[in-house]
Amino acid sequence: MRALMIQGTGSNVGKSLLVAGLCRAALRRGISVAPFKPQNMSNNAAVTEDGGEIGRAQALQALACGRAPHTDMNPVLLKPETDRGAQVIVQGRRLSTVQARDYAALKPNLLAPVLESFERLRKSADLVIVEGAGSPAEVNLRAHDIANMGFARAADVPVVLVGDIDRGGVIAQIVGTKVVLDPADAGQIIGFLVNRFRGDPSLFDDGYTLIEQQTGWRGFGVVPYFADAARLPAEDALDLRRTAEDGPLKIAVPVLSRIANFDDLDPLKQESQVTLTMIGPGQAIPGDTDLIILPGTKSTCADLAWLRAQGWDIDIQAHVRRGGYVLGICGGYQMLGTMIHDPEGLEGRAGDTPGLGLLDVVTTMQADKRLSRVKAVHAATGAPMSGYEIHIGTTTGEARCHPFAYVNGEPEGALSSDGRILGSYLHGMFADDAFRSAFLRQLGAASSMLNYGNAVESTLDSLADHLEAHCDVGGLLATAR
């Protein structure tokens, strides 16, 4: 029952992808392997088979391991609701919503459930590959840390530090991290990786040697940029690309300030008949758009105000007048209604917020969160579909008489009378090939017959091949203890 931890010199240096690739490489070597991330911060969550929620990256890593996602793989998940506050999920269930300053006081109580989940997971596998969060160099956050060195020291897990050369300054990233670390924390690190190299790796030989000399750590390789990463579900909003593919069907997605579960869009990005454009702040929604998708959000009312501040409500109304389609998913569905009631102030100040008025439905926020994996039937086409629900709030109204889908024979979601405004709570629907094909045909676009699940599996295999070719995978796995 061995473990190895991958930490980074900063956020978004490629830790999640490297862990997924190492998990798949270990699996292909016949090793029973599981992923683990003590603390994650993301509004992109997955629903697990044991009825909880974890970060989307850990669900992908579980797939790389050939395992079903489980809440023990990510025992603490922080879901930002404002710039200074986040919902705290512990072992898959909501614990509370706290401000950043108050979370520091909560952290000492979280190490116990983190270690509990880790020990359970470790007993189920030969190897656990752990992912850190942010950077251990953030020494101002070291007290009661559960994400990086605090966990590594408590569980006695060896650490490999990853630097991102694509950002520049990778020598300072890695050497500087050792300089600021407490010597005991630095002693937990047994080596480093240089990630996202572009060009001829031999040009970095001197830099690589300098890092080894300055740190005394073993180098495990220089990993070139992996272009196919875009074919895997993204977790970080920084990974959202503005435009994908170049097909005749034009889909626009306003990027909300608290956008959540945006991996809903990943299968559409890979359809050759689709041009999917992410609309950033201050940008207008193009007039030739065929479909607008209002995505999920962690804060429906706040993001509805954000949407209006960008002028997107005006663009959406003009799009509807031109006969365009609008699909709202989860929080986006709630925005399409006439009113959002929040009597308990679950999303901020208690009160009512007018919706966009495009669907005759009303949403009432409630404290109980719905978490479930779902199999459904698309009402308009009869196509089978699967997905998951992860939301607070109940939606009612006349438009529910025209459902988007049926779940166990019961209506789900809503449609306008002309069928052009659609709302649903089902995340992940476009990963279902049969539904995606049927939906695109409704909009006049032919499906590429993409098998999305096979494409993700193939990309994970390619990622493992990539790591095997460019770093010492055997050496990395052998360092686990």
TARALIN-V503999 format. One record per residue. N is the residue number from 1. RES is the residue in three letters. SS is DSSP state (helix for helix, strand for strand, loop for the rest). Layout:
n=N res=RES ss=SS
n=N res=RES ss=SS
This chain:
n=1 res=MET ss=loop
n=2 res=ARG ss=strand
n=3 res=ALA ss=strand
n=4 res=LEU ss=strand
n=5 res=MET ss=strand
n=6 res=ILE ss=strand
n=7 res=GLN ss=strand
n=8 res=GLY ss=strand
n=9 res=THR ss=loop
n=10 res=GLY ss=loop
n=11 res=SER ss=loop
n=12 res=ASN ss=loop
n=13 res=VAL ss=loop
n=14 res=GLY ss=loop
n=15 res=LYS ss=helix
n=16 res=SER ss=helix
n=17 res=LEU ss=helix
n=18 res=LEU ss=helix
n=19 res=VAL ss=helix
n=20 res=ALA ss=helix
n=21 res=GLY ss=helix
n=22 res=LEU ss=helix
n=23 res=CYS ss=helix
n=24 res=ARG ss=helix
n=25 res=ALA ss=helix
n=26 res=ALA ss=helix
n=27 res=LEU ss=helix
n=28 res=ARG ss=helix
n=29 res=ARG ss=loop
n=30 res=GLY ss=loop
n=31 res=ILE ss=loop
n=32 res=SER ss=loop
n=33 res=VAL ss=strand
n=34 res=ALA ss=strand
n=35 res=PRO ss=strand
n=36 res=PHE ss=strand
n=37 res=LYS ss=loop
n=38 res=PRO ss=loop
n=39 res=GLN ss=strand
n=40 res=ASN ss=strand
n=41 res=MET ss=strand
n=42 res=SER ss=loop
n=43 res=ASN ss=loop
n=44 res=ASN ss=loop
n=45 res=ALA ss=strand
n=46 res=ALA ss=strand
n=47 res=VAL ss=strand
n=48 res=THR ss=loop
n=49 res=GLU ss=loop
n=50 res=ASP ss=loop
n=51 res=GLY ss=loop
n=52 res=GLY ss=loop
n=53 res=GLU ss=strand
n=54 res=ILE ss=strand
n=55 res=GLY ss=strand
n=56 res=ARG ss=helix
n=57 res=ALA ss=helix
n=58 res=GLN ss=helix
n=59 res=ALA ss=helix
n=60 res=LEU ss=helix
n=61 res=GLN ss=helix
n=62 res=ALA ss=helix
n=63 res=LEU ss=helix
n=64 res=ALA ss=helix
n=65 res=CYS ss=loop
n=66 res=GLY ss=loop
n=67 res=ARG ss=loop
n=68 res=ALA ss=loop
n=69 res=PRO ss=loop
n=70 res=HIS ss=loop
n=71 res=THR ss=helix
n=72 res=ASP ss=helix
n=73 res=MET ss=helix
n=74 res=ASN ss=helix
n=75 res=PRO ss=loop
n=76 res=VAL ss=strand
n=77 res=LEU ss=strand
n=78 res=LEU ss=strand
n=79 res=LYS ss=strand
n=80 res=PRO ss=strand
n=81 res=GLU ss=loop
n=82 res=THR ss=loop
n=83 res=ASP ss=loop
n=84 res=ARG ss=loop
n=85 res=GLY ss=strand
n=86 res=ALA ss=strand
n=87 res=GLN ss=strand
n=88 res=VAL ss=strand
n=89 res=ILE ss=strand
n=90 res=VAL ss=strand
n=91 res=GLN ss=loop
n=92 res=GLY ss=loop
n=93 res=ARG ss=strand
n=94 res=ARG ss=strand
n=95 res=LEU ss=strand
n=96 res=SER ss=strand
n=97 res=THR ss=strand
n=98 res=VAL ss=strand
n=99 res=GLN ss=strand
n=100 res=ALA ss=helix
n=101 res=ARG ss=helix
n=102 res=ASP ss=helix
n=103 res=TYR ss=helix
n=104 res=ALA ss=helix
n=105 res=ALA ss=helix
n=106 res=LEU ss=helix
n=107 res=LYS ss=helix
n=108 res=PRO ss=loop
n=109 res=ASN ss=loop
n=110 res=LEU ss=loop
n=111 res=LEU ss=helix
n=112 res=ALA ss=helix
n=113 res=PRO ss=helix
n=114 res=VAL ss=helix
n=115 res=LEU ss=helix
n=116 res=GLU ss=helix
n=117 res=SER ss=helix
n=118 res=PHE ss=helix
n=119 res=GLU ss=helix
n=120 res=ARG ss=helix
n=121 res=LEU ss=helix
n=122 res=ARG ss=helix
n=123 res=LYS ss=helix
n=124 res=SER ss=loop
n=125 res=ALA ss=loop
n=126 res=ASP ss=loop
n=127 res=LEU ss=strand
n=128 res=VAL ss=strand
n=129 res=ILE ss=strand
n=130 res=VAL ss=strand
n=131 res=GLU ss=strand
n=132 res=GLY ss=loop
n=133 res=ALA ss=loop
n=134 res=GLY ss=loop
n=135 res=SER ss=loop
n=136 res=PRO ss=loop
n=137 res=ALA ss=loop
n=138 res=GLU ss=loop
n=139 res=VAL ss=helix
n=140 res=ASN ss=helix
n=141 res=LEU ss=helix
n=142 res=ARG ss=loop
n=143 res=ALA ss=loop
n=144 res=HIS ss=loop
n=145 res=ASP ss=loop
n=146 res=ILE ss=loop
n=147 res=ALA ss=loop
n=148 res=ASN ss=loop
n=149 res=MET ss=helix
n=150 res=GLY ss=helix
n=151 res=PHE ss=helix
n=152 res=ALA ss=helix
n=153 res=ARG ss=helix
n=154 res=ALA ss=helix
n=155 res=ALA ss=helix
n=156 res=ASP ss=loop
n=157 res=VAL ss=loop
n=158 res=PRO ss=strand
n=159 res=VAL ss=strand
n=160 res=VAL ss=strand
n=161 res=LEU ss=strand
n=162 res=VAL ss=strand
n=163 res=GLY ss=strand
n=164 res=ASP ss=strand
n=165 res=ILE ss=helix
n=166 res=ASP ss=helix
n=167 res=ARG ss=helix
n=168 res=GLY ss=loop
n=169 res=GLY ss=loop
n=170 res=VAL ss=helix
n=171 res=ILE ss=helix
n=172 res=ALA ss=helix
n=173 res=GLN ss=helix
n=174 res=ILE ss=helix
n=175 res=VAL ss=helix
n=176 res=GLY ss=helix
n=177 res=THR ss=helix
n=178 res=LYS ss=helix
n=179 res=VAL ss=helix
n=180 res=VAL ss=helix
n=181 res=LEU ss=loop
n=182 res=ASP ss=loop
n=183 res=PRO ss=helix
n=184 res=ALA ss=helix
n=185 res=ASP ss=helix
n=186 res=ALA ss=helix
n=187 res=GLY ss=loop
n=188 res=GLN ss=loop
n=189 res=ILE ss=strand
n=190 res=ILE ss=strand
n=191 res=GLY ss=strand
n=192 res=PHE ss=strand
n=193 res=LEU ss=strand
n=194 res=VAL ss=strand
n=195 res=ASN ss=strand
n=196 res=ARG ss=strand
n=197 res=PHE ss=strand
n=198 res=ARG ss=loop
n=199 res=GLY ss=loop
n=200 res=ASP ss=loop
n=201 res=PRO ss=helix
n=202 res=SER ss=helix
n=203 res=LEU ss=helix
n=204 res=PHE ss=helix
n=205 res=ASP ss=helix
n=206 res=ASP ss=helix
n=207 res=GLY ss=helix
n=208 res=TYR ss=helix
n=209 res=THR ss=helix
n=210 res=LEU ss=helix
n=211 res=ILE ss=helix
n=212 res=GLU ss=helix
n=213 res=GLN ss=helix
n=214 res=GLN ss=helix
n=215 res=THR ss=helix
n=216 res=GLY ss=loop
n=217 res=TRP ss=loop
n=218 res=ARG ss=strand
n=219 res=GLY ss=strand
n=220 res=PHE ss=strand
n=221 res=GLY ss=strand
n=222 res=VAL ss=strand
n=223 res=VAL ss=strand
n=224 res=PRO ss=strand
n=225 res=TYR ss=loop
n=226 res=PHE ss=loop
n=227 res=ALA ss=helix
n=228 res=ASP ss=helix
n=229 res=ALA ss=helix
n=230 res=ALA ss=helix
n=231 res=ARG ss=helix
n=232 res=LEU ss=loop
n=233 res=PRO ss=loop
n=234 res=ALA ss=loop
n=235 res=GLU ss=loop
n=236 res=ASP ss=loop
n=237 res=ALA ss=helix
n=238 res=LEU ss=helix
n=239 res=ASP ss=helix
n=240 res=LEU ss=loop
n=241 res=ARG ss=loop
n=242 res=ARG ss=loop
n=243 res=THR ss=strand
n=244 res=ALA ss=strand
n=245 res=GLU ss=loop
n=246 res=ASP ss=loop
n=247 res=GLY ss=loop
n=248 res=PRO ss=loop
n=249 res=LEU ss=strand
n=250 res=LYS ss=strand
n=251 res=ILE ss=strand
n=252 res=ALA ss=strand
n=253 res=VAL ss=strand
n=254 res=PRO ss=strand
n=255 res=VAL ss=loop
n=256 res=LEU ss=loop
n=257 res=SER ss=loop
n=258 res=ARG ss=loop
n=259 res=ILE ss=strand
n=260 res=ALA ss=strand
n=261 res=ASN ss=loop
n=262 res=PHE ss=helix
n=263 res=ASP ss=helix
n=264 res=ASP ss=helix
n=265 res=LEU ss=helix
n=266 res=ASP ss=helix
n=267 res=PRO ss=helix
n=268 res=LEU ss=helix
n=269 res=LYS ss=helix
n=270 res=GLN ss=loop
n=271 res=GLU ss=loop
n=272 res=SER ss=loop
n=273 res=GLN ss=loop
n=274 res=VAL ss=strand
n=275 res=THR ss=strand
n=276 res=LEU ss=strand
n=277 res=THR ss=strand
n=278 res=MET ss=strand
n=279 res=ILE ss=strand
n=280 res=GLY ss=loop
n=281 res=PRO ss=loop
n=282 res=GLY ss=loop
n=283 res=GLN ss=loop
n=284 res=ALA ss=loop
n=285 res=ILE ss=loop
n=286 res=PRO ss=loop
n=287 res=GLY ss=loop
n=288 res=ASP ss=loop
n=289 res=THR ss=loop
n=290 res=ASP ss=loop
n=291 res=LEU ss=strand
n=292 res=ILE ss=strand
n=293 res=ILE ss=strand
n=294 res=LEU ss=strand
n=295 res=PRO ss=loop
n=296 res=GLY ss=strand
n=297 res=THR ss=strand
n=298 res=LYS ss=loop
n=299 res=SER ss=loop
n=300 res=THR ss=helix
n=301 res=CYS ss=helix
n=302 res=ALA ss=helix
n=303 res=ASP ss=helix
n=304 res=LEU ss=helix
n=305 res=ALA ss=helix
n=306 res=TRP ss=helix
n=307 res=LEU ss=helix
n=308 res=ARG ss=helix
n=309 res=ALA ss=helix
n=310 res=GLN ss=loop
n=311 res=GLY ss=loop
n=312 res=TRP ss=helix
n=313 res=ASP ss=helix
n=314 res=ILE ss=helix
n=315 res=ASP ss=helix
n=316 res=ILE ss=helix
n=317 res=GLN ss=helix
n=318 res=ALA ss=helix
n=319 res=HIS ss=helix
n=320 res=VAL ss=helix
n=321 res=ARG ss=helix
n=322 res=ARG ss=loop
n=323 res=GLY ss=loop
n=324 res=GLY ss=loop
n=325 res=TYR ss=strand
n=326 res=VAL ss=strand
n=327 res=LEU ss=strand
n=328 res=GLY ss=strand
n=329 res=ILE ss=strand
n=330 res=CYS ss=loop
n=331 res=GLY ss=helix
n=332 res=GLY ss=helix
n=333 res=TYR ss=helix
n=334 res=GLN ss=helix
n=335 res=MET ss=helix
n=336 res=LEU ss=helix
n=337 res=GLY ss=loop
n=338 res=THR ss=loop
n=339 res=MET ss=strand
n=340 res=ILE ss=strand
n=341 res=HIS ss=strand
n=342 res=ASP ss=strand
n=343 res=PRO ss=loop
n=344 res=GLU ss=loop
n=345 res=GLY ss=loop
n=346 res=LEU ss=loop
n=347 res=GLU ss=loop
n=348 res=GLY ss=loop
n=349 res=ARG ss=loop
n=350 res=ALA ss=loop
n=351 res=GLY ss=strand
n=352 res=ASP ss=strand
n=353 res=THR ss=strand
n=354 res=PRO ss=strand
n=355 res=GLY ss=loop
n=356 res=LEU ss=loop
n=357 res=GLY ss=loop
n=358 res=LEU ss=loop
n=359 res=LEU ss=loop
n=360 res=ASP ss=loop
n=361 res=VAL ss=loop
n=362 res=VAL ss=strand
n=363 res=THR ss=strand
n=364 res=THR ss=strand
n=365 res=MET ss=strand
n=366 res=GLN ss=strand
n=367 res=ALA ss=strand
n=368 res=ASP ss=strand
n=369 res=LYS ss=strand
n=370 res=ARG ss=strand
n=371 res=LEU ss=strand
n=372 res=SER ss=strand
n=373 res=ARG ss=strand
n=374 res=VAL ss=strand
n=375 res=LYS ss=strand
n=376 res=ALA ss=strand
n=377 res=VAL ss=strand
n=378 res=HIS ss=strand
n=379 res=ALA ss=loop
n=380 res=ALA ss=loop
n=381 res=THR ss=loop
n=382 res=GLY ss=loop
n=383 res=ALA ss=loop
n=384 res=PRO ss=strand
n=385 res=MET ss=strand
n=386 res=SER ss=strand
n=387 res=GLY ss=strand
n=388 res=TYR ss=strand
n=389 res=GLU ss=strand
n=390 res=ILE ss=strand
n=391 res=HIS ss=strand
n=392 res=ILE ss=strand
n=393 res=GLY ss=strand
n=394 res=THR ss=strand
n=395 res=THR ss=strand
n=396 res=THR ss=strand
n=397 res=GLY ss=loop
n=398 res=GLU ss=helix
n=399 res=ALA ss=helix
n=400 res=ARG ss=helix
n=401 res=CYS ss=helix
n=402 res=HIS ss=loop
n=403 res=PRO ss=loop
n=404 res=PHE ss=loop
n=405 res=ALA ss=strand
n=406 res=TYR ss=strand
n=407 res=VAL ss=strand
n=408 res=ASN ss=loop
n=409 res=GLY ss=loop
n=410 res=GLU ss=strand
n=411 res=PRO ss=strand
n=412 res=GLU ss=strand
n=413 res=GLY ss=loop
n=414 res=ALA ss=strand
n=415 res=LEU ss=strand
n=416 res=SER ss=loop
n=417 res=SER ss=loop
n=418 res=ASP ss=loop
n=419 res=GLY ss=loop
n=420 res=ARG ss=loop
n=421 res=ILE ss=strand
n=422 res=LEU ss=strand
n=423 res=GLY ss=strand
n=424 res=SER ss=strand
n=425 res=TYR ss=loop
n=426 res=LEU ss=loop
n=427 res=HIS ss=strand
n=428 res=GLY ss=loop
n=429 res=MET ss=helix
n=430 res=PHE ss=helix
n=431 res=ALA ss=helix
n=432 res=ASP ss=loop
n=433 res=ASP ss=helix
n=434 res=ALA ss=helix
n=435 res=PHE ss=helix
n=436 res=ARG ss=helix
n=437 res=SER ss=helix
n=438 res=ALA ss=helix
n=439 res=PHE ss=helix
n=440 res=LEU ss=helix
n=441 res=ARG ss=helix
n=442 res=GLN ss=helix
n=443 res=LEU ss=loop
n=444 res=GLY ss=loop
n=445 res=ALA ss=loop
n=446 res=ALA ss=loop
n=447 res=SER ss=loop
n=448 res=SER ss=loop
n=449 res=MET ss=loop
n=450 res=LEU ss=loop
n=451 res=ASN ss=loop
n=452 res=TYR ss=helix
n=453 res=GLY ss=helix
n=454 res=ASN ss=helix
n=455 res=ALA ss=helix
n=456 res=VAL ss=helix
n=457 res=GLU ss=helix
n=458 res=SER ss=helix
n=459 res=THR ss=helix
n=460 res=LEU ss=helix
n=461 res=ASP ss=helix
n=462 res=SER ss=helix
n=463 res=LEU ss=helix
n=464 res=ALA ss=helix
n=465 res=ASP ss=helix
n=466 res=HIS ss=helix
n=467 res=LEU ss=helix
n=468 res=GLU ss=helix
n=469 res=ALA ss=helix
n=470 res=HIS ss=helix
n=471 res=CYS ss=strand
n=472 res=ASP ss=loop
n=473 res=VAL ss=helix
n=474 res=GLY ss=helix
n=475 res=GLY ss=helix
n=476 res=LEU ss=helix
n=477 res=LEU ss=helix
n=478 res=ALA ss=helix
n=479 res=THR ss=loop
n=480 res=ALA ss=loop
n=481 res=ARG ss=loop
